[in-house]
Amino acid sequence: MNFLDLISSFEKNSPMRYLDYQLTSWGRMLIDTNNKGSYISNYAVIYKNCNIDDAIAEIEKYYASKNIVPKIFYRQGALQLDALKDYFQKYCYSIREFDIDLMILDTHSIKQHYIGEYDIKIAGDILKKQEFNLAIEQDDGKTYGTILLNRQIAAGNKMFFAYNGLGKPVSMALAEKYHNAVYISSVYTTPSERRKGYCMAVINEIILNYSDCFIYLYTNNPEAANIYRKLGFSDNHLKSWWAVKGSLPDWCSTNNKKEQ
């Protein structure tokens, strides 16, 4: 199995115990009953190019029953936009296309890195105090993302933090493992501590903790991509998209820089 097949398997089959989801003959529908307005937790993915009309009808019925706007996203291994565009037009979906880099690392093929003497800790319980505040900062003061992170930690995922000389958490990332693949998300460093190596130290710690795995993440930030390359990641430039029933909401605008 090559890297892309492994990632496709992760995104099709990982249990995501922190969300509810429904498997179908054509793909998967995800939902967070605690926050129906979250676009990162409420969307469908179509993997099979057959009976698309029926798939979209099922998607719309399912999300309508939950009082959620239907959304269909691209994930690795899903149908490409060309196969779905006519259907989206037929059923009045607006499309947002964007570029993104898929960063992949085979930990079996790299040498161990030395990244300074930074204090790195793994959160084994729900985020509290300063760690909670850093996660809130990442989402511009909104609490939902942090609540979701706590549920991800409770489901067995690991949250890594780097601390400055004053003992304050300044950088973080979440690692989610499924079989021998690890997906990194929620990568963030507080602005005043950037370009000091904290993010690199956090990602390096994840690599050391999952030294027998394939690790991947998505980024649309060229500066972040350079950090990952220094750690041994290779990048694959992708065309990605979101499709939303009706008009595009604010979070889906072309100025939104939080693609993943």
N, C-alpha and C positions, 0 to 999 in steps of 0.2 A: 504494500500500500504506500503510495507516495504522499508527500506532505499535504497536498491539496485534498486528496481523498480522505486523509485523516481528519483534516479540519472540517470537511463536509460531514463526516460521520459525527464529529463532536456537535456541530450545530443542528444536525437533524435529530440526534438521539440523546444528548446529555439531559439528565433528569430535571435540571432547574427546579429543585425542590422548593425554592423560595417563590415560585410562581405557579399558578394553575395553568394547565394547557390541555389541549385536546388533539390527539393524533388522528389523522384522517388517511384516506386512501391516496390523497394527493399531496399531503404535507402536514403542517402543524399550525394550530392557532393558540396563541399565548394570551394570558390575561392576568392582571393583578387586581383582584376584587377590592383591595384596600386603597387603590388609587387608579380609578378608571380613566383619569385624564392624562396619565403618563404615557407618552408616546414610546418610551424605551421598553415598556412592559406589555403593551397591548397591540399586537399586530399578528398577521398571518404570513406564512411563507409557503409558496407553491413550488413543489419539487418535480411534479410529473406533468408532462405536456399531453394531457388527455382530459376530455370533458371539462374544459376551463369554465364554460358557462355554469356548469353544476358546482364547480369549486367556488366561484365567486358568489353564487346564490347561497351556498352553505356558509361562507364567510359573513355575508351580510345578515343572514338570519341569526347566526350565532352572536355577533356583536350587537345587533339590534336588541336581542333579548337581554343583553347586559347594559344597555343604554350607553354604548361606546361607538364612536365614529369608526367605521371599518377602515383598516389600514393594511396594506400589503407591502412588505419590505423584501429587499434582496439580501440573502445570506449566501455564503459559499455553498455551491452545489445546487442552488435554486435555479429556476428558469430564468433565462436572460430576458431583458426588457423587450427585445425584438419579438419574442414569442407571445408577449402579453399586451403590447401597446394597443392593438386593435380592440381588445376586450376592455381595456381601461377607458378608451374613448367611448365605447358602446355603453358602458355602465357609469359614465360620468366621474371618473377618477382623475384627479390632478396629479401630475408627476413631477418630482424633484430629482434631477440627475446631479451627481457630483463625483469628483475624483477622490480616491482614497488609496493609501498604501497598506497592503497586508504584509506585516513583518513576521518572518519565520526564522526560528532558531532550532537547530538540531543539537541538543546539549551533548550528544555523544561525540561530536566532532570538533569541540572547541577546547581551548586551554582555560584553566582557571584564571580569573582576573583578580588583580589586587586593586581595590578602589578605596584608598585612604583608610583612616581610622574613624569611621562613622558609627554611631550607636544605632543599630537596627533592631527592631523588635517586631514580633508577630502577634497580632491581636487574637487571643483565644476566646474572647468573650465579646459581648456587645460593646460598641464604642461609647466611651464616656469622656467627660471633661475636655481636655485639650485635643484628643484624637477626634472626638465628636465635632468640636469646633472647626477643625481643619476640613473635615468632610462637608460641613455646612458651608464653609468658605468656598469650596469647589463649586457648589451649586448656587452661588450668589445669594446665600442666606436662606435658601429654601430647604425644607427639612425632608422632603420625600426621598431624595437620593440617599440620604444617610439612613433613613429607616430601612430602605431596601438593602443597603450594605449590611446593616445589622442582621437582617434576615438571611443574607447570603452567608455571613459568618456562622450563624446558627445552623445553617444547612451543611456546614463542613468546609466552606471555602476559607482561604487565609488572606488576612489583610496585613500588609507589610508597611512599617513606618520607619522613617529616618529622622533622627533628632539632632538639633544643633547643640552648640556648647553649653547652652543654658538649660538643656533637657526638654526643649519644646519640640513637638513633632512638626516637621516642616515639609515633608514629602511622603507620598503614600502610593500604594497600588494594590489592587485585588488580584488574587490568583485563583482560578477555578479549574479543577482537574477532572478529567473524564478519561478513563483508561490511561493511555500513555501520552495524552495531549493536555496541555495547560493553556488556558486563555487568560490573558492579562487585560484588565480594564480599570477604570477609575484611577488612572495615573494622574497625579497632581502634585505640584510643588508651589508653596506660597510665593507670590511674586518677589518679595524682598530677599528670598533665599535661592533664587534661580541662578544658574550658571556657576554653581559652587560644587557640583558633583553629587548632590543629594539624590536626584532622580536616578542617576547612573548607579549609585550605591544600592538603591531600593531594587531596581531591576536585576542587578547582579546578585543580590541576596536571593531573589526568586529563582534565578538560574542555579545557584548553589543548592537550594532546597529541592529542586526538581531536576537533578543532574542526569536522570535516566529517561527524560521526556522530550517531546517536541513542544516548543513554546511558540505561541503566536499572539499577535495583537493587531489592532487597526489604528492608523493615525492619519490625519490630514495636516499635520504640523511638520514642516520640513526640518525645523530645528530638533524636534523630538526624534524624527527619523534618523538624523545624524547620530544621536546618542545611541540608538538601538544598533546602528551599523557598527559603531565602535565596540559594541559588546558581542558582535558576531552575527547579528541578524541580517538576513537577506530580505530585500523588499520586492514585492510584486505590485505593480501599478494596476489598480482596478477601476472600472467604471461601475459605480453603484447607483442605487435609486430607491426612492420611497414613492408609493402611490397612496393617495388619501382620497376617500370618497368626498366629492364636492370640491370646494376651493382649498388651497393650501393654507394652513394656519400659520401663525407667527413663528412657531418653533421650526417650521419647515422652510423658512425663507432662505434666499440665497446668501444672506448675510450671517446665517447661523453657522458657527464654527465648531459646534460640538456634535459632529457627525456620529461618533461612536463613543 
